[in-house]
Amino acid sequence: MTTRAQLQKALNRLEAYLPHLLDQFPEPENFWPAFAGEADPVLDGAPAHDHDWVADRLESMLRFHGAPSPR
């Protein structure tokens, strides 16, 4: 089972990597698959009781870093 601390660590790594993803993939159609490739394993590894918490953290980091809206 993945703990909240492990999830937080993974989310922190993803957030640190997010500016690189945004620079590397400025077009939404390229950014979203790249982001999903990083975020989906974290979300999929979260226990059911932490799923919403992880999803909220992902949304917050995307907003904070100005990710493009999906088309």
Distance bins in CASP14 RR format, pairs under 12 A and 6 or more apart:
PFRMAT RR
TARGET T0000
AUTHOR 0000-0000-0000
RMODE 2
METHOD distances of the structure
MODEL  1
1 7 0 0 0 0 0 1 0 0 0 0 0
1 45 0 0 0 0 1 0 0 0 0 0 0
1 46 0 0 0 0 1 0 0 0 0 0 0
1 47 1 0 1 0 0 0 0 0 0 0 0
1 48 0 0 0 0 0 1 0 0 0 0 0
1 49 0 0 0 0 0 1 0 0 0 0 0
1 50 0 0 0 0 1 0 0 0 0 0 0
2 8 0 0 0 0 0 1 0 0 0 0 0
2 9 0 0 0 0 0 1 0 0 0 0 0
2 10 0 0 0 0 1 0 0 0 0 0 0
2 11 0 0 0 0 0 1 0 0 0 0 0
2 41 0 0 0 0 0 1 0 0 0 0 0
2 42 0 0 0 0 1 0 0 0 0 0 0
2 43 0 0 0 0 0 1 0 0 0 0 0
2 44 0 0 0 0 1 0 0 0 0 0 0
2 45 1 0 1 0 0 0 0 0 0 0 0
2 46 1 0 0 1 0 0 0 0 0 0 0
2 47 1 0 0 1 0 0 0 0 0 0 0
2 48 0 0 0 0 0 1 0 0 0 0 0
2 49 0 0 0 0 0 1 0 0 0 0 0
2 50 1 0 0 1 0 0 0 0 0 0 0
2 51 0 0 0 0 0 1 0 0 0 0 0
2 53 0 0 0 0 0 1 0 0 0 0 0
2 54 0 0 0 0 1 0 0 0 0 0 0
3 9 0 0 0 0 1 0 0 0 0 0 0
3 10 0 0 0 0 0 1 0 0 0 0 0
3 45 0 0 0 0 0 1 0 0 0 0 0
3 46 0 0 0 0 0 1 0 0 0 0 0
3 47 0 0 0 0 1 0 0 0 0 0 0
3 49 0 0 0 0 0 1 0 0 0 0 0
3 50 0 0 0 0 1 0 0 0 0 0 0
4 10 0 0 0 0 0 1 0 0 0 0 0
4 11 0 0 0 0 0 1 0 0 0 0 0
4 45 0 0 0 0 0 1 0 0 0 0 0
4 46 0 0 0 0 1 0 0 0 0 0 0
4 47 0 0 0 0 1 0 0 0 0 0 0
4 49 0 0 0 0 1 0 0 0 0 0 0
4 50 1 0 0 1 0 0 0 0 0 0 0
4 51 0 0 0 0 0 1 0 0 0 0 0
4 53 1 0 0 1 0 0 0 0 0 0 0
4 54 0 0 0 0 1 0 0 0 0 0 0
4 57 0 0 0 0 0 1 0 0 0 0 0
5 11 0 0 0 0 0 1 0 0 0 0 0
5 12 0 0 0 0 0 1 0 0 0 0 0
5 50 0 0 0 0 0 1 0 0 0 0 0
6 12 0 0 0 0 0 1 0 0 0 0 0
6 13 0 0 0 0 0 1 0 0 0 0 0
6 42 0 0 0 0 1 0 0 0 0 0 0
6 45 0 0 0 0 1 0 0 0 0 0 0
6 46 0 0 0 0 1 0 0 0 0 0 0
6 47 0 0 0 0 0 1 0 0 0 0 0
6 50 0 0 0 0 0 1 0 0 0 0 0
6 54 0 0 0 0 0 1 0 0 0 0 0
7 13 0 0 0 0 0 1 0 0 0 0 0
7 14 0 0 0 0 0 1 0 0 0 0 0
7 39 0 0 0 0 0 1 0 0 0 0 0
7 41 0 0 0 0 0 1 0 0 0 0 0
7 42 1 0 0 1 0 0 0 0 0 0 0
7 43 0 0 0 0 1 0 0 0 0 0 0
7 44 0 0 0 0 0 1 0 0 0 0 0
7 45 1 0 0 1 0 0 0 0 0 0 0
7 46 1 0 1 0 0 0 0 0 0 0 0
7 47 0 0 0 0 1 0 0 0 0 0 0
7 49 0 0 0 0 0 1 0 0 0 0 0
7 50 1 0 0 1 0 0 0 0 0 0 0
7 51 0 0 0 0 0 1 0 0 0 0 0
7 52 0 0 0 0 0 1 0 0 0 0 0
7 53 1 0 0 1 0 0 0 0 0 0 0
7 54 1 0 1 0 0 0 0 0 0 0 0
7 55 0 0 0 0 0 1 0 0 0 0 0
7 56 0 0 0 0 0 1 0 0 0 0 0
7 57 0 0 0 0 1 0 0 0 0 0 0
7 58 0 0 0 0 0 1 0 0 0 0 0
8 14 0 0 0 0 0 1 0 0 0 0 0
8 15 0 0 0 0 0 1 0 0 0 0 0
8 42 0 0 0 0 0 1 0 0 0 0 0
8 46 0 0 0 0 0 1 0 0 0 0 0
8 50 0 0 0 0 1 0 0 0 0 0 0
8 53 0 0 0 0 1 0 0 0 0 0 0
8 54 0 0 0 0 1 0 0 0 0 0 0
8 57 0 0 0 0 1 0 0 0 0 0 0
9 15 0 0 0 0 0 1 0 0 0 0 0
9 16 0 0 0 0 0 1 0 0 0 0 0
9 42 0 0 0 0 1 0 0 0 0 0 0
9 57 0 0 0 0 0 1 0 0 0 0 0
10 16 0 0 0 0 0 1 0 0 0 0 0
10 17 0 0 0 0 0 1 0 0 0 0 0
10 38 0 0 0 0 1 0 0 0 0 0 0
10 39 0 0 0 0 1 0 0 0 0 0 0
10 40 0 0 0 0 0 1 0 0 0 0 0
10 41 0 0 0 0 1 0 0 0 0 0 0
10 42 1 0 1 0 0 0 0 0 0 0 0
10 43 0 0 0 0 1 0 0 0 0 0 0
10 44 0 0 0 0 0 1 0 0 0 0 0
10 45 0 0 0 0 1 0 0 0 0 0 0
10 46 0 0 0 0 1 0 0 0 0 0 0
10 50 0 0 0 0 0 1 0 0 0 0 0
10 54 0 0 0 0 1 0 0 0 0 0 0
10 57 0 0 0 0 1 0 0 0 0 0 0
10 58 0 0 0 0 0 1 0 0 0 0 0
10 61 0 0 0 0 0 1 0 0 0 0 0
11 17 0 0 0 0 0 1 0 0 0 0 0
11 18 0 0 0 0 0 1 0 0 0 0 0
11 38 0 0 0 0 0 1 0 0 0 0 0
11 39 0 0 0 0 1 0 0 0 0 0 0
11 41 0 0 0 0 0 1 0 0 0 0 0
11 42 1 0 0 1 0 0 0 0 0 0 0
11 43 0 0 0 0 1 0 0 0 0 0 0
11 45 0 0 0 0 0 1 0 0 0 0 0
11 46 0 0 0 0 1 0 0 0 0 0 0
11 50 0 0 0 0 0 1 0 0 0 0 0
11 53 0 0 0 0 1 0 0 0 0 0 0
11 54 1 0 0 1 0 0 0 0 0 0 0
11 55 0 0 0 0 0 1 0 0 0 0 0
11 56 0 0 0 0 0 1 0 0 0 0 0
11 57 1 0 1 0 0 0 0 0 0 0 0
11 58 1 0 0 1 0 0 0 0 0 0 0
11 59 0 0 0 0 0 1 0 0 0 0 0
11 60 0 0 0 0 1 0 0 0 0 0 0
11 61 1 0 0 1 0 0 0 0 0 0 0
11 62 0 0 0 0 0 1 0 0 0 0 0
12 18 0 0 0 0 0 1 0 0 0 0 0
12 42 0 0 0 0 0 1 0 0 0 0 0
12 57 0 0 0 0 1 0 0 0 0 0 0
12 61 0 0 0 0 1 0 0 0 0 0 0
13 20 0 0 0 0 0 1 0 0 0 0 0
13 38 0 0 0 0 1 0 0 0 0 0 0
13 39 0 0 0 0 0 1 0 0 0 0 0
13 41 0 0 0 0 0 1 0 0 0 0 0
13 42 0 0 0 0 1 0 0 0 0 0 0
13 61 0 0 0 0 0 1 0 0 0 0 0
14 20 0 0 0 0 0 1 0 0 0 0 0
14 21 0 0 0 0 1 0 0 0 0 0 0
14 34 0 0 0 0 0 1 0 0 0 0 0
14 35 0 0 0 0 1 0 0 0 0 0 0
14 36 0 0 0 0 0 1 0 0 0 0 0
14 37 0 0 0 0 0 1 0 0 0 0 0
14 38 1 0 1 0 0 0 0 0 0 0 0
14 39 1 0 0 1 0 0 0 0 0 0 0
14 40 0 0 0 0 0 1 0 0 0 0 0
14 41 0 0 0 0 1 0 0 0 0 0 0
14 42 1 0 0 1 0 0 0 0 0 0 0
14 43 0 0 0 0 0 1 0 0 0 0 0
14 54 0 0 0 0 0 1 0 0 0 0 0
14 57 0 0 0 0 1 0 0 0 0 0 0
14 58 1 0 0 1 0 0 0 0 0 0 0
14 60 0 0 0 0 0 1 0 0 0 0 0
14 61 1 0 0 1 0 0 0 0 0 0 0
14 62 0 0 0 0 0 1 0 0 0 0 0
14 65 0 0 0 0 0 1 0 0 0 0 0
14 67 0 0 0 0 0 1 0 0 0 0 0
15 21 0 0 0 0 0 1 0 0 0 0 0
15 22 0 0 0 0 0 1 0 0 0 0 0
15 35 0 0 0 0 0 1 0 0 0 0 0
15 38 0 0 0 0 0 1 0 0 0 0 0
15 39 0 0 0 0 0 1 0 0 0 0 0
15 42 0 0 0 0 0 1 0 0 0 0 0
15 57 0 0 0 0 1 0 0 0 0 0 0
15 58 0 0 0 0 1 0 0 0 0 0 0
15 59 0 0 0 0 0 1 0 0 0 0 0
15 60 0 0 0 0 1 0 0 0 0 0 0
15 61 1 0 1 0 0 0 0 0 0 0 0
15 62 0 0 0 0 1 0 0 0 0 0 0
15 63 0 0 0 0 0 1 0 0 0 0 0
15 64 0 0 0 0 1 0 0 0 0 0 0
15 65 1 0 0 1 0 0 0 0 0 0 0
15 67 0 0 0 0 0 1 0 0 0 0 0
16 38 0 0 0 0 0 1 0 0 0 0 0
16 61 0 0 0 0 1 0 0 0 0 0 0
16 65 0 0 0 0 0 1 0 0 0 0 0
17 23 0 0 0 0 0 1 0 0 0 0 0
17 24 0 0 0 0 1 0 0 0 0 0 0
17 25 0 0 0 0 0 1 0 0 0 0 0
17 34 0 0 0 0 0 1 0 0 0 0 0
17 35 0 0 0 0 1 0 0 0 0 0 0
17 37 0 0 0 0 0 1 0 0 0 0 0
17 38 1 0 0 1 0 0 0 0 0 0 0
17 39 0 0 0 0 0 1 0 0 0 0 0
17 42 0 0 0 0 0 1 0 0 0 0 0
17 61 0 0 0 0 0 1 0 0 0 0 0
17 65 0 0 0 0 0 1 0 0 0 0 0
18 24 0 0 0 0 0 1 0 0 0 0 0
18 25 0 0 0 0 0 1 0 0 0 0 0
18 31 0 0 0 0 1 0 0 0 0 0 0
18 34 0 0 0 0 0 1 0 0 0 0 0
18 35 1 0 0 1 0 0 0 0 0 0 0
18 38 0 0 0 0 1 0 0 0 0 0 0
18 39 0 0 0 0 1 0 0 0 0 0 0
18 57 0 0 0 0 0 1 0 0 0 0 0
18 58 0 0 0 0 1 0 0 0 0 0 0
18 60 0 0 0 0 0 1 0 0 0 0 0
18 61 1 0 0 1 0 0 0 0 0 0 0
18 62 1 0 0 1 0 0 0 0 0 0 0
18 63 0 0 0 0 0 1 0 0 0 0 0
18 64 0 0 0 0 1 0 0 0 0 0 0
18 65 1 0 1 0 0 0 0 0 0 0 0
18 66 0 0 0 0 1 0 0 0 0 0 0
18 67 1 0 0 1 0 0 0 0 0 0 0
19 25 0 0 0 0 0 1 0 0 0 0 0
19 26 0 0 0 0 0 1 0 0 0 0 0
19 31 0 0 0 0 0 1 0 0 0 0 0
19 35 0 0 0 0 0 1 0 0 0 0 0
19 61 0 0 0 0 0 1 0 0 0 0 0
19 62 0 0 0 0 0 1 0 0 0 0 0
19 64 0 0 0 0 0 1 0 0 0 0 0
19 65 1 0 0 1 0 0 0 0 0 0 0
19 66 0 0 0 0 1 0 0 0 0 0 0
19 67 0 0 0 0 0 1 0 0 0 0 0
20 26 0 0 0 0 0 1 0 0 0 0 0
20 31 0 0 0 0 0 1 0 0 0 0 0
20 34 0 0 0 0 1 0 0 0 0 0 0
20 35 0 0 0 0 0 1 0 0 0 0 0
20 38 0 0 0 0 0 1 0 0 0 0 0
20 65 0 0 0 0 0 1 0 0 0 0 0
21 27 0 0 0 0 0 1 0 0 0 0 0
21 28 0 0 0 0 0 1 0 0 0 0 0
21 30 0 0 0 0 1 0 0 0 0 0 0
21 31 1 0 0 1 0 0 0 0 0 0 0
21 32 0 0 0 0 1 0 0 0 0 0 0
21 33 0 0 0 0 0 1 0 0 0 0 0
21 34 1 0 1 0 0 0 0 0 0 0 0
21 35 1 0 1 0 0 0 0 0 0 0 0
21 36 0 0 0 0 0 1 0 0 0 0 0
21 37 0 0 0 0 1 0 0 0 0 0 0
21 38 1 0 0 1 0 0 0 0 0 0 0
21 39 0 0 0 0 1 0 0 0 0 0 0
21 61 0 0 0 0 0 1 0 0 0 0 0
21 62 0 0 0 0 0 1 0 0 0 0 0
21 65 0 0 0 0 1 0 0 0 0 0 0
21 66 0 0 0 0 0 1 0 0 0 0 0
21 67 0 0 0 0 1 0 0 0 0 0 0
21 68 0 0 0 0 0 1 0 0 0 0 0
22 28 0 0 0 0 0 1 0 0 0 0 0
22 30 0 0 0 0 0 1 0 0 0 0 0
22 31 1 0 0 1 0 0 0 0 0 0 0
22 32 0 0 0 0 0 1 0 0 0 0 0
22 34 0 0 0 0 1 0 0 0 0 0 0
22 35 0 0 0 0 1 0 0 0 0 0 0
22 38 0 0 0 0 0 1 0 0 0 0 0
22 61 0 0 0 0 0 1 0 0 0 0 0
22 62 0 0 0 0 1 0 0 0 0 0 0
22 64 0 0 0 0 0 1 0 0 0 0 0
22 65 1 0 0 1 0 0 0 0 0 0 0
22 66 1 0 0 1 0 0 0 0 0 0 0
22 67 1 0 0 1 0 0 0 0 0 0 0
22 68 0 0 0 0 1 0 0 0 0 0 0
23 30 0 0 0 0 0 1 0 0 0 0 0
23 31 0 0 0 0 1 0 0 0 0 0 0
23 34 0 0 0 0 0 1 0 0 0 0 0
23 65 0 0 0 0 0 1 0 0 0 0 0
23 67 0 0 0 0 0 1 0 0 0 0 0
24 30 0 0 0 0 1 0 0 0 0 0 0
24 31 0 0 0 0 1 0 0 0 0 0 0
24 34 1 0 0 1 0 0 0 0 0 0 0
24 35 0 0 0 0 0 1 0 0 0 0 0
24 38 0 0 0 0 0 1 0 0 0 0 0
25 31 1 0 1 0 0 0 0 0 0 0 0
25 32 0 0 0 0 1 0 0 0 0 0 0
25 33 0 0 0 0 1 0 0 0 0 0 0
25 34 1 0 1 0 0 0 0 0 0 0 0
25 35 0 0 0 0 1 0 0 0 0 0 0
25 36 0 0 0 0 0 1 0 0 0 0 0
25 37 0 0 0 0 0 1 0 0 0 0 0
25 38 0 0 0 0 0 1 0 0 0 0 0
25 67 0 0 0 0 0 1 0 0 0 0 0
25 68 0 0 0 0 1 0 0 0 0 0 0
26 32 0 0 0 0 0 1 0 0 0 0 0
26 34 0 0 0 0 0 1 0 0 0 0 0
26 66 0 0 0 0 0 1 0 0 0 0 0
26 67 0 0 0 0 0 1 0 0 0 0 0
26 68 1 0 0 1 0 0 0 0 0 0 0
27 33 0 0 0 0 0 1 0 0 0 0 0
27 34 0 0 0 0 0 1 0 0 0 0 0
27 67 0 0 0 0 0 1 0 0 0 0 0
27 68 1 0 0 1 0 0 0 0 0 0 0
27 70 0 0 0 0 0 1 0 0 0 0 0
27 71 0 0 0 0 1 0 0 0 0 0 0
28 34 0 0 0 0 0 1 0 0 0 0 0
28 35 0 0 0 0 1 0 0 0 0 0 0
28 62 0 0 0 0 0 1 0 0 0 0 0
28 66 0 0 0 0 0 1 0 0 0 0 0
28 67 0 0 0 0 1 0 0 0 0 0 0
28 68 1 0 1 0 0 0 0 0 0 0 0
28 69 1 0 0 1 0 0 0 0 0 0 0
28 70 1 0 0 1 0 0 0 0 0 0 0
28 71 1 0 1 0 0 0 0 0 0 0 0
29 35 0 0 0 0 0 1 0 0 0 0 0
29 68 0 0 0 0 1 0 0 0 0 0 0
29 69 0 0 0 0 0 1 0 0 0 0 0
29 70 0 0 0 0 1 0 0 0 0 0 0
29 71 1 0 0 1 0 0 0 0 0 0 0
30 36 0 0 0 0 0 1 0 0 0 0 0
30 68 0 0 0 0 1 0 0 0 0 0 0
30 70 0 0 0 0 0 1 0 0 0 0 0
30 71 0 0 0 0 0 1 0 0 0 0 0
31 37 0 0 0 0 0 1 0 0 0 0 0
31 38 0 0 0 0 0 1 0 0 0 0 0
31 39 0 0 0 0 0 1 0 0 0 0 0
31 62 0 0 0 0 1 0 0 0 0 0 0
31 65 0 0 0 0 0 1 0 0 0 0 0
31 66 0 0 0 0 0 1 0 0 0 0 0
31 67 1 0 0 1 0 0 0 0 0 0 0
31 68 1 0 1 0 0 0 0 0 0 0 0
31 69 0 0 0 0 0 1 0 0 0 0 0
31 70 0 0 0 0 1 0 0 0 0 0 0
31 71 0 0 0 0 0 1 0 0 0 0 0
32 38 0 0 0 0 0 1 0 0 0 0 0
32 39 0 0 0 0 1 0 0 0 0 0 0
32 40 0 0 0 0 0 1 0 0 0 0 0
32 62 0 0 0 0 0 1 0 0 0 0 0
32 67 0 0 0 0 1 0 0 0 0 0 0
32 68 0 0 0 0 1 0 0 0 0 0 0
32 69 0 0 0 0 1 0 0 0 0 0 0
32 70 1 0 1 0 0 0 0 0 0 0 0
32 71 0 0 0 0 1 0 0 0 0 0 0
33 39 0 0 0 0 0 1 0 0 0 0 0
33 40 0 0 0 0 0 1 0 0 0 0 0
33 70 0 0 0 0 0 1 0 0 0 0 0
34 40 0 0 0 0 0 1 0 0 0 0 0
34 67 0 0 0 0 0 1 0 0 0 0 0
34 68 0 0 0 0 0 1 0 0 0 0 0
35 41 0 0 0 0 0 1 0 0 0 0 0
35 42 0 0 0 0 0 1 0 0 0 0 0
35 43 0 0 0 0 0 1 0 0 0 0 0
35 58 0 0 0 0 1 0 0 0 0 0 0
35 59 0 0 0 0 0 1 0 0 0 0 0
35 61 0 0 0 0 1 0 0 0 0 0 0
35 62 1 0 0 1 0 0 0 0 0 0 0
35 65 0 0 0 0 0 1 0 0 0 0 0
35 66 0 0 0 0 0 1 0 0 0 0 0
35 67 1 0 0 1 0 0 0 0 0 0 0
35 68 0 0 0 0 0 1 0 0 0 0 0
35 70 0 0 0 0 1 0 0 0 0 0 0
36 42 0 0 0 0 0 1 0 0 0 0 0
36 43 0 0 0 0 1 0 0 0 0 0 0
36 44 0 0 0 0 0 1 0 0 0 0 0
36 58 0 0 0 0 0 1 0 0 0 0 0
36 62 0 0 0 0 0 1 0 0 0 0 0
36 67 0 0 0 0 0 1 0 0 0 0 0
36 70 0 0 0 0 0 1 0 0 0 0 0
37 43 0 0 0 0 0 1 0 0 0 0 0
37 44 0 0 0 0 0 1 0 0 0 0 0
37 58 0 0 0 0 0 1 0 0 0 0 0
38 44 0 0 0 0 0 1 0 0 0 0 0
38 58 0 0 0 0 1 0 0 0 0 0 0
38 61 0 0 0 0 0 1 0 0 0 0 0
38 62 0 0 0 0 0 1 0 0 0 0 0
39 45 0 0 0 0 0 1 0 0 0 0 0
39 46 0 0 0 0 0 1 0 0 0 0 0
39 54 0 0 0 0 1 0 0 0 0 0 0
39 55 0 0 0 0 1 0 0 0 0 0 0
39 57 0 0 0 0 1 0 0 0 0 0 0
39 58 1 0 1 0 0 0 0 0 0 0 0
39 59 0 0 0 0 0 1 0 0 0 0 0
39 61 0 0 0 0 1 0 0 0 0 0 0
39 62 0 0 0 0 1 0 0 0 0 0 0
39 67 0 0 0 0 0 1 0 0 0 0 0
40 46 0 0 0 0 0 1 0 0 0 0 0
40 54 0 0 0 0 0 1 0 0 0 0 0
40 55 0 0 0 0 0 1 0 0 0 0 0
40 58 0 0 0 0 1 0 0 0 0 0 0
41 54 0 0 0 0 0 1 0 0 0 0 0
41 58 0 0 0 0 0 1 0 0 0 0 0
42 50 0 0 0 0 0 1 0 0 0 0 0
42 51 0 0 0 0 0 1 0 0 0 0 0
42 53 0 0 0 0 0 1 0 0 0 0 0
42 54 1 0 0 1 0 0 0 0 0 0 0
42 55 0 0 0 0 1 0 0 0 0 0 0
42 57 0 0 0 0 1 0 0 0 0 0 0
42 58 1 0 0 1 0 0 0 0 0 0 0
42 61 0 0 0 0 0 1 0 0 0 0 0
43 50 0 0 0 0 1 0 0 0 0 0 0
43 51 1 0 0 1 0 0 0 0 0 0 0
43 52 0 0 0 0 0 1 0 0 0 0 0
43 53 0 0 0 0 0 1 0 0 0 0 0
43 54 1 0 1 0 0 0 0 0 0 0 0
43 55 1 0 0 1 0 0 0 0 0 0 0
43 56 0 0 0 0 0 1 0 0 0 0 0
43 57 0 0 0 0 1 0 0 0 0 0 0
43 58 1 0 0 1 0 0 0 0 0 0 0
43 59 0 0 0 0 0 1 0 0 0 0 0
44 50 0 0 0 0 0 1 0 0 0 0 0
44 51 0 0 0 0 1 0 0 0 0 0 0
44 54 0 0 0 0 1 0 0 0 0 0 0
44 55 0 0 0 0 0 1 0 0 0 0 0
45 51 0 0 0 0 1 0 0 0 0 0 0
45 54 0 0 0 0 1 0 0 0 0 0 0
46 52 0 0 0 0 1 0 0 0 0 0 0
46 53 1 0 0 1 0 0 0 0 0 0 0
46 54 1 0 1 0 0 0 0 0 0 0 0
46 55 0 0 0 0 1 0 0 0 0 0 0
46 56 0 0 0 0 0 1 0 0 0 0 0
46 57 0 0 0 0 1 0 0 0 0 0 0
46 58 0 0 0 0 0 1 0 0 0 0 0
47 53 0 0 0 0 1 0 0 0 0 0 0
47 54 0 0 0 0 1 0 0 0 0 0 0
48 54 0 0 0 0 0 1 0 0 0 0 0
48 55 0 0 0 0 0 1 0 0 0 0 0
50 56 0 0 0 0 0 1 0 0 0 0 0
50 57 0 0 0 0 1 0 0 0 0 0 0
51 57 0 0 0 0 0 1 0 0 0 0 0
51 58 0 0 0 0 0 1 0 0 0 0 0
52 58 0 0 0 0 0 1 0 0 0 0 0
52 59 0 0 0 0 0 1 0 0 0 0 0
53 59 0 0 0 0 0 1 0 0 0 0 0
53 60 0 0 0 0 0 1 0 0 0 0 0
54 60 0 0 0 0 0 1 0 0 0 0 0
54 61 0 0 0 0 0 1 0 0 0 0 0
55 61 0 0 0 0 0 1 0 0 0 0 0
55 62 0 0 0 0 0 1 0 0 0 0 0
56 62 0 0 0 0 0 1 0 0 0 0 0
56 63 0 0 0 0 0 1 0 0 0 0 0
57 63 0 0 0 0 0 1 0 0 0 0 0
57 64 0 0 0 0 0 1 0 0 0 0 0
58 64 0 0 0 0 0 1 0 0 0 0 0
58 65 0 0 0 0 0 1 0 0 0 0 0
58 67 0 0 0 0 1 0 0 0 0 0 0
59 65 0 0 0 0 0 1 0 0 0 0 0
59 66 0 0 0 0 0 1 0 0 0 0 0
59 67 0 0 0 0 1 0 0 0 0 0 0
59 69 0 0 0 0 0 1 0 0 0 0 0
60 66 0 0 0 0 0 1 0 0 0 0 0
60 67 0 0 0 0 0 1 0 0 0 0 0
61 67 0 0 0 0 1 0 0 0 0 0 0
62 68 0 0 0 0 1 0 0 0 0 0 0
62 69 0 0 0 0 1 0 0 0 0 0 0
62 70 0 0 0 0 0 1 0 0 0 0 0
63 69 0 0 0 0 0 1 0 0 0 0 0
END
